Amino acid sequence: MTAPAPARTTVGIVGAGPAGLLLARLLHASGIDCVVLESRDRGYVEQRQRAGILEQGTVDVLRESGAAERLDREGLPHDGIELRFDGRAHRIDFPALTGGRRVWVYAQTEVVKDLVALQLADGAPLLFEAQVTAVEGAESAQPVLRYTHQGVERRLECDYVVGCDGFHGVVREAIPAGARQTFERSYPYSWLGILADVAPSSDELVYAHSPRGFALLSMRSPTVSRLYLQVPNGTDPADWSDERIWDELDARFALAAGDWKLARGPITAKSVLPMRSSVTEPMRHGRLFLAGDAAHIVPPTGAKGLNLAAADVTVLARAFTGLHRTGSTELLNSYSATCLNRVWRAEHFSYFMTSTLHTAPEQSPFDTRLQLSQLDRIAASPHAAAELAANYAGLPLV
Ligand SMILES: Cc1cc2nc3c(=O)[nH]c(=O)nc-3n(C[C@H](O)[C@H](O)[C@H](O)COP(=O)(O)OP(=O)(O)OC[C@H]3O[C@@H](n4cnc5c(N)ncnc54)[C@H](O)[C@@H]3O)c2cc1C
């Protein structure tokens, strides 16, 4: 049962993706009241296929918030990834290179299901099919969210508004254009992603650089594989038959020794994902805050999108808790600068992984030699490998 929405709240949260749901959970634990408004229905939000790698810090905060019971049972801890290039395989050992940090394979759909269940059981009001249409009084002491719920127009008075409403959300647009700046980069390729009912052919993720383009072997569970192929922008998934996909994956993952084979199984989903980097600064304007994809987008090569969202709202929840307990706005005032520091590091890492592993349409043999030199350096130097491992497993929150 969905709780009725009050007419006012302390923190109005727009969006029930990982950012909005986790923020609501953390605020609830601190006794701060909030309301979450989500435009889609529950089934849609819980089934939306997206990220699948959780950093150590994300797992830690899910545990602290009481949302990791199933993650601890079903999540798959991973201690490394494999880089494949020039027909060779090289493993990056995270705990050995980072002083014990690792990542978990646990799908975003499952994180969202766990957080929604907790929220509906004992959390603050969470309204599905509640589309926010406007943020009024963005520069006032009492911003108002206007939204439509079950065909009825409603308003919610807030002390603070947090836009956790993703890249196409309304809260960022409510910040006057002159008070924000967006930095962007798009990439000349996309990913064709599939889900397949077959056990993953590797225990760990495999990132492959090949003359035919990038490929990634990932997984959602011990019986479901998630695989990606670099494809040209504008690709229609319908142009890729199942057999063509498997043949291309085989070609890109091939090792010089010729002793590796990808297990095939029924493909249950195909989609094309464009690659983009974007950061909006600052992440706060007056009483409006931005968190997660509402403020920044990364290409998925570094597995950072969901983890950055979790980091933002952890910092923000601590700031609201500080205000609630001591009346100090110090942490709220430093929220944007604290997050942007980490965001730009993740932006660079995601860009680095993307540009090092993909083959651009106009790429010259010189460019390819530079990529291979970089990958060789990571394979040969513990220092270079440690830098990759530290970024991949996740940097400390602050
Ligand atoms: C197609 C796709 C595939 C991805 N794949 C990967 C991947 O493989 N690996 C990876 O690391 N990352 C991936 N990402 C990135 C990762 O999933 C995101 O970074 C993560 O979802 C961010 O969480 P969020 O809560 O900030 O935003 P979102 O998950 O986008 O949630 C925003 C929520 O706000 C709601 N909303 C929007 N507007 C309104 C409104 N006006 N009123 C009310 N609600 C609103 C939306 O319905 C949505 O539920 C992918 C992203 C996309 C879009």
Boltz pocket constraint, residues with backbone or C-beta under 6 A from the ligand:
constraints:
  - pocket:
      binder: B
      contacts: [[A, 14], [A, 15], [A, 16], [A, 17], [A, 18], [A, 19], [A, 20], [A, 37], [A, 38], [A, 39], [A, 40], [A, 45], [A, 49], [A, 50], [A, 51], [A, 52], [A, 53], [A, 108], [A, 130], [A, 131], [A, 132], [A, 133], [A, 164], [A, 165], [A, 166], [A, 167], [A, 168], [A, 169], [A, 170], [A, 273], [A, 291], [A, 292], [A, 293], [A, 294], [A, 296], [A, 298], [A, 300], [A, 302], [A, 303], [A, 304], [A, 305], [A, 306], [A, 309]]
      max_distance: 6.0
